[in-house]
């Protein structure tokens, strides 16, 4: 059975438990056309606009 040979120091333990490697929430912005929330650098699902131009034709 595996048993630690030495005590793990508090610094080493806390480095492992730190939030350095944990995921962050995705950035969400408002669409300038319709004010719906969307991911940056993506076409808006609500209105179909990207960078001020209509990319996808959406029904009104």
C-alpha angles and dihedrals in degrees: 000000000000113000124175112253094205136026113263108239121237092244093053092045093048093047089056093048095046121115094242093109099037121111123258127221113264118258112255125192135179120256109245091219104048104007093235118142116260141161115265118260092019134106113262110252093208102053105009096235126139125179092350095307130101106245101165122037108235126190113242 
